[in-house]
């Protein structure tokens, strides 16, 4: 005789235990006798008296039953897991961009002067072999070349620059800057 299997919504067969997936006689929760006992012990361990059979015990005997379960079967849950706090993400990211930034930071000089930055700007513009160079490329090169480049620390003493454009514009004998008439904020640079 063939046994017809009824498949429920979660694709479990209706005659298999919801926990161990064995074809055994089931209770109203869909658990076999062994798994139902494990669930009962887990509920007692968690002091979830309303859902365990221990609700029939007097309150002073509930703790005795819990202690007996722990001494006989251990403190760890047998059937269900308690919610685990999610692991915190590592503070250090493993993205390519972050790894690239770390690589740049290890190679970049920590100590630099205004003249070092100006010389690096001159060299970068000369390497491009074009008359006008987009200033954003120059700025990117400088930020990658010098560790934590801050325009406020460059230039003449007492003068604090808010951007590299303003810093470079203060050296008209070395560099010439022009902006795009249609696109504000786009600058081009060349050597004088």
C-alpha positions as CSV (number, residue, x, y, z in Angstrom):
1,X,0.0,0.0,0.0
2,X,1.3,3.4,-1.0
3,X,1.3,6.3,1.5
4,X,0.2,9.6,0.1
5,X,2.4,12.5,1.1
6,X,0.8,15.9,1.7
7,X,3.2,18.7,1.1
8,X,2.6,21.8,3.2
9,X,3.4,25.4,2.4
10,X,6.9,25.1,3.7
11,X,7.5,22.0,1.6
12,X,7.9,19.7,4.6
13,X,6.1,16.4,4.4
14,X,3.2,16.3,6.9
15,X,4.4,13.1,8.4
16,X,8.0,14.2,9.2
17,X,9.0,15.9,12.4
18,X,9.4,19.6,12.1
19,X,12.7,19.5,13.9
20,X,14.5,16.3,13.1
21,X,12.7,15.6,9.9
22,X,12.2,11.9,10.7
23,X,9.0,10.0,9.9
24,X,7.7,9.5,13.4
25,X,4.3,10.0,15.1
26,X,3.8,13.7,15.7
27,X,2.1,15.9,18.2
28,X,0.0,19.0,17.5
29,X,3.1,21.1,17.0
30,X,4.5,18.7,14.4
31,X,7.2,17.4,16.7
32,X,8.1,13.8,17.5
33,X,8.2,12.7,21.1
34,X,12.0,13.2,21.4
35,X,11.9,16.7,19.9
36,X,8.9,17.6,22.0
37,X,10.8,16.6,25.1
38,X,13.7,18.8,24.0
39,X,11.4,21.7,23.4
40,X,9.9,21.3,26.9
41,X,13.4,21.3,28.5
42,X,14.4,24.4,26.5
43,X,11.2,26.2,27.7
44,X,12.0,25.2,31.3
45,X,15.6,26.4,30.9
46,X,14.3,29.8,29.6
47,X,11.8,30.0,32.5
48,X,9.0,30.3,29.9
49,X,6.4,28.8,32.3
50,X,3.4,29.8,30.3
51,X,4.3,27.6,27.3
52,X,5.8,24.6,29.2
53,X,4.1,21.9,31.1
54,X,5.7,23.4,34.2
55,X,2.8,26.0,34.4
56,X,1.0,23.4,36.5
57,X,3.7,23.3,39.1
58,X,3.6,25.7,42.1
59,X,6.1,28.6,41.6
60,X,8.6,27.2,44.2
61,X,8.8,23.9,42.4
62,X,9.4,25.5,39.0
63,X,12.9,26.5,39.9
64,X,13.6,23.0,41.3
65,X,12.4,21.5,38.0
66,X,14.7,24.0,36.1
67,X,17.7,23.0,38.2
68,X,17.0,19.3,37.7
69,X,16.8,19.8,33.9
70,X,20.1,21.7,33.9
71,X,21.8,19.1,36.0
72,X,20.5,16.2,33.9
73,X,20.7,17.7,30.4
74,X,23.0,20.7,30.7
75,X,22.5,24.4,30.5
76,X,22.7,24.7,26.6
77,X,19.5,24.6,24.6
78,X,18.8,21.4,22.7
79,X,16.2,22.3,20.2
80,X,16.1,26.0,19.5
81,X,18.8,28.7,19.6
82,X,18.5,31.8,21.6
83,X,18.8,35.0,19.5
84,X,22.5,35.8,19.1
85,X,23.6,39.3,18.9
86,X,24.8,40.1,15.4
87,X,28.6,40.3,15.1
88,X,29.9,43.8,14.8
89,X,31.4,44.5,11.5
90,X,35.1,44.9,11.5
91,X,36.1,48.5,11.8
92,X,38.5,48.0,9.0
93,X,36.7,47.7,5.7
94,X,37.9,45.2,3.1
95,X,36.7,47.1,0.1
96,X,39.0,47.8,-2.8
97,X,38.8,51.5,-2.3
98,X,39.8,51.3,1.3
99,X,42.6,48.9,0.6
100,X,43.8,51.3,-2.1
101,X,43.7,54.2,0.3
102,X,45.7,52.2,2.9
103,X,48.3,51.4,0.2
104,X,48.6,55.0,-0.7
105,X,48.9,56.0,3.0
106,X,51.8,53.6,3.6
107,X,53.8,55.0,0.7
108,X,53.0,58.7,1.2
109,X,55.6,60.9,3.0
110,X,54.4,62.0,6.4
111,X,56.5,65.2,6.5
112,X,56.4,67.6,3.6
113,X,56.8,71.3,3.0
114,X,55.1,73.9,0.8
115,X,58.0,73.5,-1.7
116,X,57.6,69.8,-1.8
117,X,53.9,70.2,-2.8
118,X,54.8,72.8,-5.4
119,X,57.5,70.6,-6.9
120,X,55.2,67.6,-7.1
121,X,52.6,69.8,-8.9
122,X,55.3,71.0,-11.4
123,X,56.4,67.4,-12.1
124,X,52.9,66.1,-12.5
125,X,52.0,68.8,-15.0
126,X,55.2,68.2,-17.0
127,X,54.5,64.5,-17.2
128,X,51.1,65.1,-18.9
129,X,52.6,66.4,-22.1
130,X,49.7,68.7,-22.7
131,X,49.4,72.5,-22.4
132,X,46.5,72.7,-20.0
133,X,45.8,70.0,-17.4
134,X,42.5,69.5,-15.5
135,X,43.2,70.7,-12.0
136,X,41.1,67.9,-10.4
137,X,43.7,65.4,-11.7
138,X,46.5,67.5,-10.2
139,X,44.6,67.7,-6.9
140,X,44.0,63.9,-6.9
141,X,47.7,63.3,-7.5
142,X,48.7,65.5,-4.6
143,X,46.2,64.0,-2.2
144,X,47.4,60.5,-3.2
145,X,51.1,61.5,-3.0
146,X,51.1,63.3,0.4
147,X,49.7,61.8,3.5
148,X,46.7,63.8,4.9
149,X,47.4,66.8,2.7
150,X,45.8,69.8,4.2
151,X,45.9,73.1,2.3
152,X,45.6,75.1,5.6
153,X,49.1,74.0,6.5
154,X,50.7,75.1,3.2
155,X,51.9,78.5,2.0
156,X,53.1,81.5,3.8
157,X,52.9,81.6,7.5
158,X,49.7,83.1,8.8
159,X,47.7,82.4,5.6
160,X,45.3,79.5,5.8
161,X,44.0,78.2,2.4
162,X,40.6,76.5,2.2
163,X,41.4,74.7,-1.0
164,X,44.3,73.6,-3.2
165,X,43.0,75.9,-6.0
166,X,43.5,79.0,-3.7
167,X,46.9,77.7,-2.6
168,X,48.1,77.2,-6.2
169,X,46.6,80.6,-7.3
170,X,48.9,82.3,-4.8
171,X,51.9,81.3,-7.0
172,X,51.2,83.1,-10.3
173,X,54.9,83.1,-11.2
174,X,54.8,79.3,-11.4
175,X,51.3,78.4,-12.4
176,X,48.5,79.8,-14.5
177,X,44.9,78.9,-13.7
178,X,41.8,79.3,-15.7
179,X,38.2,78.3,-15.1
180,X,35.6,77.0,-17.6
181,X,33.1,79.8,-18.4
182,X,30.2,77.3,-18.7
183,X,31.1,75.0,-15.8
184,X,31.8,76.8,-12.5
185,X,34.3,74.9,-10.4
186,X,36.2,73.3,-13.3
187,X,39.7,74.6,-13.4
188,X,42.6,74.1,-15.7
189,X,46.3,74.6,-14.8
190,X,49.5,75.0,-16.7
191,X,53.1,75.9,-16.0
192,X,54.2,79.5,-16.7
